């Protein structure tokens, strides 16, 4: 097997079906000739997701597609690690289920990695549904980057970007991340203490510490519908929690304390602002964020 594609489903069967159908449309020969496989991990959806997926697979006689039913909603990291355990490919592609594949770029990514031994992780360009580019790489969150993130500069493209050419980068987004299976195993996969958000950055950081290089591959056409299964409060709270965990795990104690101070300060300021302006979203969101920072 050349490429194992791992995607997660959680109560979004229709999105997963669209992704699966677009994959099979582009790579029917690869699936039928044991070059590609698709592993769908259902994170204990508790609905009819598995039945729907199995029905489409059977109806269309799809080959080399398997569904793994998780016993819990284990989040992104654990779900991906579970899928990777069942993979047979030399390369593993972690792919968001809210994507639509429009060309042969995934195969070209794997061929590029096969021809370039210096590349251990390869991220791909994601596009919005209107064909505009989504920022698909980022710089590691050193303290200056954490400050810019907390000040809201991420939306200006200062932290996240999309290089025009194949480039060596710090980290790539987990929605389209290809990695050599042997490297993934050496790194022991995603950190399962991270439920969701920043797990891609943390993986690439550990890869760098172990001498593995991360690159970005822009020559691919994949649309990302960006139908997140979580709300904004959930995202903010987990980003705060996971950034602090990243600092505790990888940085000095002083850097950890500074990062904690910066995040706490922003949370307190926005709680005050939310109280003054009667904005319950701000007040409640950053109360939750402050709780995870100080737990």
C-alpha positions in Angstrom: 0.0 0.0 0.0 1.3 3.4 -1.0 -1.0 5.9 0.8 -3.3 5.4 3.8 -5.8 8.3 4.1 -7.2 8.7 7.6 -10.3 10.9 8.3 -12.5 11.3 11.3 -16.3 11.4 11.5 -18.3 12.8 14.3 -22.0 13.3 13.6 -21.2 14.6 10.1 -21.9 11.6 7.9 -23.0 13.7 4.9 -19.7 15.6 4.9 -17.7 12.4 5.2 -19.7 10.8 2.3 -19.0 13.8 0.1 -15.3 13.6 0.9 -15.2 9.8 0.3 -17.0 10.1 -3.0 -14.7 12.8 -4.2 -11.7 10.7 -3.2 -13.0 7.6 -5.1 -13.9 9.7 -8.1 -10.3 10.9 -8.4 -8.5 7.8 -7.3 -10.7 4.8 -8.4 -7.7 3.0 -10.0 -5.6 3.6 -7.0 -8.2 2.2 -4.6 -8.9 -0.8 -6.7 -5.2 -1.6 -7.2 -4.2 -1.5 -3.5 -2.3 1.8 -3.9 -4.7 3.8 -1.8 -6.8 3.0 1.2 -9.3 5.1 3.2 -9.7 4.6 6.9 -12.7 6.4 8.5 -12.7 6.6 12.2 -16.2 7.3 13.6 -15.7 9.0 17.0 -18.7 7.4 18.7 -21.2 9.7 16.8 -24.2 7.9 18.4 -26.3 8.6 15.3 -26.7 6.7 12.0 -23.4 7.8 10.6 -21.8 4.4 10.4 -25.0 2.9 8.8 -25.0 5.7 6.2 -21.3 5.3 5.4 -21.6 1.5 5.1 -24.6 1.8 2.9 -22.7 4.1 0.4 -19.6 1.9 0.4 -21.7 -1.2 -0.3 -23.9 0.5 -2.9 -21.0 1.9 -4.9 -18.8 -1.2 -4.4 -16.0 0.9 -3.0 -12.8 -1.1 -2.3 -10.1 -0.5 0.3 -12.3 1.7 2.5 -12.8 0.6 6.1 -14.7 2.1 9.0 -13.3 2.0 12.5 -15.9 2.5 15.3 -14.4 4.2 18.3 -15.9 3.5 21.7 -15.7 7.2 22.7 -15.5 10.7 21.2 -11.8 10.7 21.7 -11.0 13.9 19.8 -8.7 14.5 16.9 -5.4 13.2 18.2 -6.7 9.9 19.6 -9.0 9.4 16.6 -6.2 9.9 14.1 -3.8 7.7 16.1 -6.4 4.9 16.1 -6.9 5.2 12.4 -3.1 5.1 11.8 -2.8 1.8 13.8 -4.9 0.2 11.0 -3.0 1.8 8.2 -0.9 -0.2 5.7 0.6 2.6 3.6 4.1 3.9 3.4 2.6 7.3 3.8 -0.3 8.4 6.0 -2.5 11.4 5.0 -4.6 12.9 7.7 -7.5 14.6 5.9 -10.4 16.6 7.2 -13.8 15.1 6.4 -15.1 18.5 5.3 -12.9 18.5 2.2 -13.7 17.9 -1.5 -10.9 16.5 -3.6 -10.6 18.0 -7.1 -7.4 16.7 -8.6 -4.6 14.1 -8.3 -2.6 16.2 -5.9 -2.6 13.7 -3.0 -0.8 11.2 -5.3 1.7 13.9 -6.3 2.4 14.7 -2.7 3.2 11.1 -1.9 5.4 10.8 -5.1 7.2 14.0 -4.1 7.9 12.6 -0.6 9.1 9.3 -2.2 11.6 11.2 -4.3 12.7 13.6 -1.5 14.0 11.7 1.5 14.6 15.0 3.4 10.8 15.5 3.7 9.2 13.7 6.6 6.0 15.7 6.8 4.3 17.4 3.9 1.3 19.7 4.2 -0.9 20.6 1.3 -2.8 23.8 0.3 -6.4 24.0 1.3 -8.8 26.3 -0.5 -12.1 27.8 0.4 -15.2 26.8 -1.5 -14.8 29.9 -3.7 -11.3 28.8 -4.6 -9.5 31.4 -2.5 -6.5 30.1 -0.5 -6.7 29.2 3.2 -3.6 29.8 5.3 -2.2 26.3 5.6 1.1 26.7 7.4 2.3 28.5 10.4 5.3 29.5 12.5 5.9 27.9 15.9 4.3 29.8 18.7 7.3 31.3 20.4 6.4 34.0 23.0 6.4 36.8 20.4 4.0 34.8 18.2 1.8 34.0 21.2 1.5 37.8 21.9 0.6 38.5 18.3 -2.0 35.6 18.4 -3.6 37.1 21.6 -3.6 40.6 20.0 -5.6 39.2 17.1 -2.9 39.5 14.4 -3.6 36.0 13.1 -6.4 37.3 10.8 -3.8 39.5 9.0 -1.7 36.6 7.8 1.2 37.4 10.1 1.2 34.0 11.8 -0.3 31.7 9.2 0.5 31.7 5.5 0.5 29.8 2.3 3.8 29.9 0.4 3.6 30.0 -3.4 6.3 27.3 -3.9 7.3 24.1 -2.2 9.0 25.3 0.9 10.4 24.1 4.3 8.1 25.4 7.0 7.7 25.2 10.8 4.3 23.4 10.8 1.4 22.6 8.6 -2.3 22.3 9.3 -3.6 18.9 10.3 -6.5 19.1 7.9 -4.2 18.0 5.0 -1.0 16.5 6.6 1.0 13.7 5.0 3.7 11.9 7.0 5.9 8.9 6.5 4.4 6.1 8.6 7.7 5.1 10.1 8.2 8.7 11.2 4.7 8.9 12.7 5.5 5.7 14.6 8.8 7.0 15.9 7.1 10.1 17.1 4.4 8.0 18.7 1.7 9.9 16.8 -0.2 12.9 17.9 -0.1 13.8 21.6 -3.3 12.3 22.9 -3.5 14.8 25.8 -4.5 17.4 23.1 -8.2 16.8 22.3 -8.3 19.2 19.5 -6.5 22.3 18.2 -2.6 22.8 18.1 -2.0 19.1 17.8 -0.6 19.6 14.3 1.8 22.3 15.5 2.9 20.1 18.4 3.6 17.1 16.2 5.7 19.2 13.8 7.6 20.7 16.7 8.5 17.2 18.1 9.4 16.2 14.5 11.9 19.1 14.3 13.3 18.2 17.7 14.0 14.7 16.4 15.6 15.9 13.1 12.6 15.5 10.8 11.7 18.2 8.3 8.3 19.6 7.5 7.5 21.0 4.0 4.6 22.6 2.3 3.2 21.5 -1.1 1.0 24.1 -2.8 0.3 22.3 -6.1 -3.0 20.6 -5.1 -6.6 21.4 -5.5 -8.7 20.5 -2.4 -11.6 22.5 -1.2 -12.3 22.9 2.5 -15.9 23.5 3.4 -14.8 24.4 7.0 -18.0 23.0 8.6 -16.5 22.8 12.1 -18.2 20.5 14.5 -17.4 22.8 17.4 -18.4 26.4 18.3 -16.1 29.4 18.7 -16.1 29.2 22.5 -15.0 25.6 22.3 -12.2 26.5 20.0 -10.9 29.4 22.0 -11.0 27.5 25.3 -9.1 24.5 23.8 -6.5 26.7 22.0 -5.8 28.5 25.3 -5.5 25.1 27.2 -3.4 23.5 24.5 -1.0 26.4 24.0 -0.3 26.4 27.7 0.2 22.7 27.7 2.6 23.1 24.8 4.7 25.5 26.8 4.6 23.3 29.9 5.8 20.3 27.8 8.4 21.9 25.5 9.5 25.3 26.9 11.4 26.6 30.0 9.5 27.2 33.2 10.0 31.0 32.8 8.6 30.9 29.2 5.6 28.9 30.5 4.9 31.5 33.3 5.1 34.4 30.7 2.8 32.6 28.4 0.4 31.9 31.2 0.5 35.6 32.3 -0.2 36.8 28.7 -3.2 34.5 28.3 -4.6 35.2 31.7 -4.3 38.9 31.2 -6.2 38.8 27.9 -8.9 36.6 29.5 -9.3 38.9 32.5 -9.5 42.0 30.3 -12.2 40.4 28.0 -14.2 39.2 31.0 -14.2 42.8 32.3 -15.1 44.2 28.9 -17.9 41.6 28.5 -19.2 42.6 31.9 -19.2 46.3 31.1 -20.8 45.9 27.7 -23.2 43.1 28.8 -21.6 40.8 26.3 -22.3 37.3 27.7 -20.3 35.6 24.9 -17.1 37.4 25.8 -17.7 37.1 29.6 -18.6 33.4 29.5 -16.0 32.3 26.9 -13.1 33.9 28.7 -14.2 32.8 32.1 -14.0 29.2 30.7 -10.6 30.1 29.2 -9.4 31.5 32.5 -10.5 28.3 34.3 -8.5 26.0 32.1 -5.4 28.3 32.3 -5.5 28.2 36.1 -6.6 24.6 36.7 
